[in-house]
Amino acid sequence: MEPHEVDTIIRHLAATLRKQDGINDDLRTCILEQREFNRQQGAINERLTAAIERLDITQARIETLLTRWARPEDNGRDA
């Protein structure tokens, strides 16, 4: 192999390494952004879970009230 061929290969490898370093930097940035998004999404999920639990309780209370309201003996007439 001629010395100029070796130099060409080394230049290509160095250029490839620089490009890969840029890609790695971009990936590190993406990972950090994804971690922050995941943290925020976890907080949102917790709030939504709590809201759903409150809605379940509210629905159960409404169903209980509707059941009581719909009873024939409790329709407001004297027995």
HUZI-V907718 format. One record per helix or strand of 3 or more residues. SS is the DSSP state (@ for helix, = for strand). FROM is the first residue (numbers start at 0). LEN is the number of residues. If there is no record, write none. Layout:
BEGIN
{{SS & FROM & LEN} {SS & FROM & LEN}}
END
This chain:
BEGIN
{{@ & 2 & 68} {@ & 71 & 3}}
END
